[in-house]
Amino acid sequence: MKVGAIIAAAGAGRRMKADRPKQFLSLEGIPILVLTLRKFDASPLIDYIVIASPRESVDEVREMVDEAELAKPVTTPCNFD
């Protein structure tokens, strides 16, 4: 059986009063979304990753995924169109 992780990355970051969504903010120069993806990518329990993000962020998310050079397959919402 294959196990996937669904990462909810659709927040607007309003509670943080940030100028952009929280998942795109950086910690020590690395976007929070990339830090999250790396944790799931490193887990032996996870076979693939699905990122749920707003349609308008899909290009930015895909760029982050490409730059992160993850070993596991990652799907973004528009892949389902």
C-alpha positions as CSV (number, residue, x, y, z in Angstrom):
1,M,0.0,0.0,0.0
2,K,1.3,3.5,-0.9
3,V,0.9,6.3,1.6
4,G,0.7,10.0,0.6
5,A,0.9,13.2,2.6
6,I,-1.4,16.0,1.8
7,I,0.1,19.4,2.7
8,A,-2.4,22.2,3.2
9,A,-0.7,25.3,1.8
10,A,-3.6,27.5,1.0
11,G,-3.6,30.0,3.9
12,A,-3.5,33.7,3.3
13,G,-1.3,34.6,6.4
14,R,-3.8,37.2,7.6
15,R,-3.4,36.3,11.3
16,M,0.4,36.7,11.0
17,K,-0.2,40.1,9.4
18,A,2.3,39.2,6.7
19,D,2.5,40.6,3.3
20,R,2.3,37.1,1.8
21,P,1.0,33.7,2.7
22,K,2.8,32.0,5.7
23,Q,3.9,29.0,3.6
24,F,6.0,31.3,1.4
25,L,7.7,33.1,4.3
26,S,11.3,32.0,5.1
27,L,13.0,30.7,8.1
28,E,16.8,31.0,7.9
29,G,16.4,31.7,4.2
30,I,14.2,28.7,3.4
31,P,10.5,28.9,2.7
32,I,8.3,27.2,5.3
33,L,6.7,25.1,2.5
34,V,10.1,23.8,1.5
35,L,11.0,23.0,5.1
36,T,7.7,21.1,5.4
37,L,8.2,19.2,2.1
38,R,11.7,18.1,3.1
39,K,10.4,16.6,6.3
40,F,7.9,14.5,4.4
41,D,10.4,13.7,1.7
42,A,12.7,12.3,4.3
43,S,10.1,10.1,6.0
44,P,10.2,6.4,5.1
45,L,6.5,6.2,5.8
46,I,5.5,8.6,3.0
47,D,5.6,7.5,-0.7
48,Y,4.3,10.7,-2.4
49,I,3.2,14.3,-1.5
50,V,0.2,16.3,-2.6
51,I,0.2,20.1,-2.1
52,A,-3.2,21.8,-1.8
53,S,-2.6,25.5,-2.6
54,P,-4.6,28.3,-4.2
55,R,-4.7,28.1,-8.0
56,E,-3.0,31.5,-8.2
57,S,0.0,30.1,-6.2
58,V,0.5,26.9,-8.2
59,D,3.4,28.3,-10.3
60,E,5.2,29.6,-7.3
61,V,4.7,26.3,-5.5
62,R,5.9,24.3,-8.5
63,E,9.0,26.4,-8.7
64,M,9.8,25.8,-5.0
65,V,9.3,22.1,-5.5
66,D,11.7,22.0,-8.4
67,E,14.3,24.0,-6.5
68,A,13.9,21.7,-3.4
69,E,15.1,18.7,-5.5
70,L,12.9,16.2,-3.6
71,A,13.2,12.5,-4.1
72,K,9.5,11.7,-3.8
73,P,6.9,12.6,-6.4
74,V,5.0,15.8,-5.6
75,T,1.6,16.7,-7.1
76,T,0.0,20.2,-7.2
77,P,-3.7,20.8,-7.7
78,C,-3.5,21.7,-11.4
79,N,-2.2,18.2,-12.2
80,F,-5.8,17.0,-11.6
81,D,-7.3,19.3,-14.3
